[in-house]
Amino acid sequence: AQTVTQSQPEMSVQEAETVTLSCTYDTSESDYYLFWYKQPPSRQMILVIRQEAYKQQNATENRFSVNFQKAAKSFSLKISDSQLGDAAMYFCALNNNDMRFGAGTRLTVKP
Amino acid sequence: GAGVSQSPRYKVAKRGQDVALRCDPISGHVSLFWYQQALGQGPEFLTYFQNEAQLDKSGLPSDRFFAERPEGSVSTLKIQRTQQEDSAVYLCASSLQTAPNSYNEQFFGPGTRLTVL
């Protein structure tokens, strides 16, 4: 069975600071894909960043980067220089034949 | 450009009623997914189409749930004899991918919030 666990229901960060959101997963497959999606309040879910499991290099997208530890089955998201617009629910997801999402982390950004 | 659209955005149904939720994917997207998102939870996979073929319906919670995509574009999720536990946001997503295990991004619609009284 595939599972995705986000152990932080809520996180808070000061504007311009850095925050890391945790995600662990479980799968018996060696080839899979990992995603972080952002869901702003009352708005559509959008992709933040993605990682192929066979790539050791951590993905980066501007202020967003991941720390992918395949052996530990960990896929954390780091947001640098946090902005007010980063406030949202963040979902970690594992794609191997079907997409499995974690329960989400609500990120608050304080001005 | 047009993204994934869903209608209605909100639906209130009395217990026992049938409902139909529509999804218009991005034009040209081969794959279409339905998810159920309960309040305060992440989306849960319901079913997956590749063109008009329903390749995976393992996530449908009961035989009251039925999905179709007859012409490989618009999809409808139908729930018969709705129950209170069916209350949730139903999300549709589409993707260019031709395989379920893929790096391709899924583009999500705004969802339909279903409330069953």
Boltz contact constraints between the chains, C-beta under 6 A:
constraints:
  - contact:
      token1: [A, 33]
      token2: [B, 103]
      max_distance: 6.0
  - contact:
      token1: [A, 44]
      token2: [B, 108]
      max_distance: 6.0
  - contact:
      token1: [A, 44]
      token2: [B, 110]
      max_distance: 6.0
  - contact:
      token1: [A, 45]
      token2: [B, 108]
      max_distance: 6.0
  - contact:
      token1: [A, 47]
      token2: [B, 105]
      max_distance: 6.0
  - contact:
      token1: [A, 52]
      token2: [B, 103]
      max_distance: 6.0
  - contact:
      token1: [A, 91]
      token2: [B, 42]
      max_distance: 6.0
  - contact:
      token1: [A, 96]
      token2: [B, 101]
      max_distance: 6.0
  - contact:
      token1: [A, 97]
      token2: [B, 100]
      max_distance: 6.0
  - contact:
      token1: [A, 97]
      token2: [B, 101]
      max_distance: 6.0
  - contact:
      token1: [A, 98]
      token2: [B, 45]
      max_distance: 6.0
  - contact:
      token1: [A, 101]
      token2: [B, 42]
      max_distance: 6.0
  - contact:
      token1: [A, 101]
      token2: [B, 43]
      max_distance: 6.0
  - contact:
      token1: [A, 102]
      token2: [B, 42]
      max_distance: 6.0
  - contact:
      token1: [A, 103]
      token2: [B, 41]
      max_distance: 6.0
  - contact:
      token1: [A, 103]
      token2: [B, 42]
      max_distance: 6.0
  - contact:
      token1: [A, 104]
      token2: [B, 42]
      max_distance: 6.0
